[in-house]
Amino acid sequence: MRRSIPALATTAVLALALTACSSSGSGDTTSDETSAAAGGDGGSLTIWVDDTRMAPVQAAAAAFEEETGATVELVEKNFEDIRTDFLAQVPTGEGPDITVGAHDWLGELTTNGVVAPIELGDLTDQFEDVSIEAFTQDGQVYGLPYAVENIALIRNTALAPQAPATWDEAVAAGQAAGAQYPVLIQTSEEGDPYTFYPLQTSFGSTVFAQNEDGSYSADLALGGAEGEAFAAWLQAQGAAGTLDTAMTYDIAVDAFAKGQSPFIIGGPWMLESFGDLDLAVDPIPSAGGQPAQPFVGVSGFYVSAQSDSALLANDFLVNYVATEDAQLALYEAGNRPPALISAADSASADPITAGFREVATDALPMPSIPEMASVWEFWGVTEASIINGSQDPTTAWQKMVADIEGALGS
């Protein structure tokens, strides 16, 4: 269950990494054998997956083994360990041929030379545009997408029959319903810039500048009048009691589950906590007059740059994971809209899934550039200090920008 991106970014290792050997480390497959393996004469792959993805990948691997004669070893890993272990093992010739991962790892993985591009060919147009964009760098696709993840406005229809168009409308609707909390949004003393980002973008303030093709540059875009207007809004909402740093993830989810608010801003990972509530999923209401665009995260599979079975790995991903059945199985396991359009269309028979998918069409990919790692430390705590009134909004925001620029070496 996701709680906040900054928390995930700084999570300590929770368990010892499982040790895996791969064809890339053992050298059991020559390039000629790999070419033959794609035609059904054997070969082997090692794939790292977490517990959530294990069963769907096992099913795809079983079909792959039966039809190609290849063998597939699946190694279950704690998701929190995968990136660190992959970065450490691939340069030594160890690690898997394929690993599950998130698109925002891409900058670090390519900088360290541990992932290889994959060839989607005509399949490219069969995926949601944002999912391909998220895994693209310098014109090459580095991951096979399988799920799109974003936050939205989750609404208790018994308390709010209509979706609000603006933040002020949402607050007014919550007050009219007599709810204890007009709108719930996790904050905490550390802040949560991931969850607050759509409200920030509604003021025209983004984290990094984007190039014409949608990719991110290393130019910080948090400063200026737009960011400072958002900071002033945070201060006003904190003073009004609408935002509160005492509102943690757990408190917010529990309050919504108990019917204490008609609205909560969050993702599909919250849904299991809401029991039999009659829910709708809507776009996040704008606070600053412009569209409220949340981050979108895309999950997928990477191929090791050191794999001796790269052709076989590409075959598995393109022909066995990029199928409607496989993507729907991954959707059922993880409750995130599929990246493959045909699978997403099928999954959208569920109006909740359809709601999150609609919001994703206007969402912004989480920056995968390495510079993003320097932002979280300053961003969240600054927002929290403005909300709780301990700092002047303009002064605090300007200092945050200067601190991040310093960390970036700007």
N, C-alpha and C positions, 0 to 999 in steps of 0.2 A: 504494500500500500504506500503510495507516494504521499509524503508530507510536505516537503518543500525541496526545490532544486538546490538551494545552498546547503541544506542539510545533507542531501545526497552527495554533493560535490566534496564534502569534507568527512564522509563516513569512514570510520576506522575499519580496518580489516576485521571481519566478524568471525572468521574461521580459517583454519589452515587451508591453503589451496590444494585441490586435488591434483595429483600428479598424473600427467597424461603423456604418452608417447604418440608420435604421429608419423605418417609416411614421410613428412618432410625431414624428420629427425633421423629415421632409420634408413632412409635411402633405398626402400624396398621397391621403388617404382621408377623405371627410367622414363625419359620423355617418349620413347617409342611405345613402351607399354601403356603409358597414359593415353596416348592417342588410340591405341587399340582398345583400352578400357572403355572409352566413350562409345565404341562400337559393340561392346558387350562381352569382352574377353577378360574381364576381371579388373583388378586394381583395388585400391583401398583408400578410404577417407577417415579422418578423425574429425569429429565435430564437437565443439563445446556448446552446451546449452544449459539453461537454468531449469529449475524444477517446473516452472510454469509452461515452458516450451517443450519439455521432454516428450510427452506423449504424442503431440502432433508431428514432431520431427521424427520420432520413431516410426510412425505410420508411413511417412514419406520415404524414409530410409528403407523400410521393408519392401515397398514397391520398387524402389531403385535397385536394391539388391537382386530381387527376383528377375527384373527385366534386363539388367546389365551384367549380372554375374559378379559385380563388385561387392566388397565388404565394407561396412560402415561401423565404426566404433563411436558410440555416443558417450561423452564424458559430462556428467552433471557437475556444474560449478555454481557457487554462490554468485549471483549476478554482480554483486558489489566487488567481487574479486577479478572479474573477467578482464577488464581493461588493463589493470596493473599487471596481471599475469601474462596477458598476451604481449604487452610491450616488453616484458622482461624475457620471455621465452623465445619469441620468434627470431630475434637477432642471433640467438645461439643455435638455431636450427631445430629447436624443439617447438612445442606448442601444436595447435591443431591446423588442419587444412582450412577449416571453416569455423567461424565463431559467430554466435548471436551477439548483437550489440546495438547501441544507439547511434543515431546519425551525428549527434553533436560530439562524438569522439573523433570524427573524421579528421579534423585539423591536426590533432596530436598524432593520430595513427599515420597520416601521410607524412608529417614532418619527420617522424621516426622511421619512415620507409618500411612499415610492417604490413601494409595492405596493398593488394593489387587491384586494378580496375577489373570489372566484369563486363561481359558482352551480352547486352540484352537484345540487340537487334530490333526486330519489329515489335518486340514485347514492350518497348519503352512507352508507346502510346496507350498501352493497356493498363497503365498504372495512374493513380491520381497524380496530377502535375506536381503538387507540393511534395510528394514522397520521392519523386525523381530529383527534384530541385535540391532537396535536403541532402541527398547522397552524391551530388555532383560537385566536382572541384576541377577547375581548369578544363572544363569540357568533357571530363571523363566521369563515368558512374562507378562508384566504389562499393556499393552495397545493393543487395537484393531486398527491397522494402517488403514488409509484410503487415505493418500496422501503423496507424496514424493516431496520435494521442494529443489531446488538447483539453483545456478547461472551457467551461461555458457557464451560463446562468441556469442552475437547476431550480425549478419552481414547483412548489407545492400548490397544485391547482385548486385544492379545497380552500386555501387561504388567498390565492391570487389567480382568479380565472383568466386574466389577460396578461400577456407579456409586456413589461415596461420598455419603453424606447430609450429612456434616459435614466441616469442614476437618480436624479431628483424624483422622477416618477416612481422608481422602485422604492425609495425611502417613503414617499407619500403613501404608496399602496401598503407597505408594511405597517405604517402607523395607522392607516384606516382599518386594517385587519385586527388591530389591537394586539399585535405581536410584541413579544418582549424585545426582539431584535428586528428592526426593519429590514436589514440585509446582513447576512453573515459572510465574512471574509477572514480567513485565517491571517493572523498578523504576528503575534508574539513579540517578545522583547528584541529578537534578532531581526524582525521584519521578514517579509516574504516577497521580494521583487518579482519572482516568477508569477505568483498569483495576482499581484498588483499590476503587472505589465499591461494588460489591456486597458486599464484605466489610465495608465500613463500614455499609451499610444493615442488615446482619445484626445489628448492635448497636443498631438503631433510630435511627441518626444519619443525617440527610439534609442536603443543602446549603442549600436554602431551604424554607420552609414552603409547604405546598400548600393551596389553597382547596378547598371542598367539591366543586367541579366538576373538580378535578384540575389547574387552572391554578396557577401559582406566584405567591406574593406576594414582595415585596422583603424580607421578614423573614428574616434569616440564621438557619439552624437548626443550624449546625455545633457550637455550644457545648453546655454542659450535661454531665450525667453520661454520656449515651450516647456523645458524641464522645470524652470523656476515657477511657471504657472501651475504645473502639477504639484510641486512642493507646497505652494500656497494652498492648494485645494486639500492636500493631506492635512495641513495644519487646521484648516477650517472644519474638516470632518472629524478630526480628533477632538477639537474644542466642543463640537456639537454632540459628541458621544456616539456618533455613528460608527467611527472606527476606534478600536481600542487595542492596545498592545497586550492586554490580558487575554485576548481572544486567540487561543491556540487552535491548532488543527482539531484536537480531540474535543475541545469544548464546542467548537463550531459544529462539528458533525453531530455530536450528541444533542445539541440544541435544535438543530434542524430535524433530526429524527423524532424529537419529542413535540414537533409542531410549534416551536417557539419563534419561528420566522418563516415567511413565505419564500425566501430566496437564500440560496447559498452559491457562491462562486467556487466551482471546483470541477473535478474530473470524474471519469467513469469509475475510478478506483474507490469513490465514496459510495457508490450505489448500493452495495451489499449491506451497508449500515442503515438503509432507509426503509427496510421492511416492505410493508404493503402501502406506503404512501402513494397517492396518485400524482405522478410526476410528469413534468414537461421539461424539455431542454431548449433554451432560447439563446440568441446572441447576447453577449454581455452588454448591458446598457452603457451608453456613452456618458462620461462625466465632463468631457472637455469640448464636446461639439463635433468631434471627428469620430470615425469608426473606431470602436474598441477592438483591437486586434491582439489576441493572445499569442503566446508562443505555441508553435506546434512541434512536437517531437515525433520522429519517425524511427521505428524499430526495424531492424533488418539483419542480414547476414553478410559478414565480410569474408573475403578469401585472403589467406596469408600470402604475403609476398615471397615467402620462402617455401611454399608448397611445391613438392615434386609432382603433385597431382592436380595442377591448376585447371587443366581441361576437364578432368573428371568432376572437380568441384563446381566448375561453371555449368556443366551438364546437369548436375544434381539441382542446383539452384534454379536454373532457367526452366527445366523440364519437370521438376518434381515439387519445388516449393512455390514457384510462380504459377500455380494452378488454382482454380476456384475451390476445389475440395480442400487442398492444403491450407489455403489462406482462411477459409471458413473454420477449419479445425483450430488454427491459431487464434482466430477471433473468439471462438467458443471458450478457449482456454484462458485468454487474457482480457476479454471484454473490451477490446479496442477495435474501432472500425478498420476493416482490411484496407491494404494499400492497393490491391488489385481491383480495378473498377467493377468487374463482373461480380466479384465476391462482395464488394461494398454495396452494390445494388441489392444483392440478396439479403445481406445483413440489415439493410435499411428498411426492411419490412417491420423491424422493431422501431417505433417512433423515437425512442431514446437514442438509439444508435444513429438514426437519421438526423436527430438534432445536433449531436456532437459532430457528425460529418459535415453538416451545413456550415457550422461555425468554422470548421477547419478550412473551408474553401477560401476564407478571407484572412486566415491566420498567417503569422510570420514564422518561418522556420527558426528554431533556436540557432543562433550563430554557432558554427562549428569551428570557427577560427581559434587558434591557441590563445589569443588575447582575451577571450571571454573568461578565462580562468582568473584573470586579475580583477574582475568587476565585482564578484559576489561579496567579497570581504567588506567592501565599503558601502555597497548599494543598500542592502537590507537594513543594516543598523542605522543608516542615515534616515531612511524612511521612518523607522520606528521612533527615532529621536524627535522627528518633526511631528509625528502623530501624538506622542505623549507630551508635547509642548516643552521639552527640555532644550530645544534649539530653535533659533530663528530659521524659518524655512529657506529663505534666499541664501543666508550665510552658510547654512549647513549643506545645501545643495552645491553651492560653488566650491566649498571645501572638498566635498565628495568627488567632484569632477577633477579637482586638482590632485587629490590623492590617487585617483585611478590613473590619471595621466602620468604621475610619478612612477607608479607601479609598472606602467607600460613603457617607461623610458622616453616618454614624449617630451 
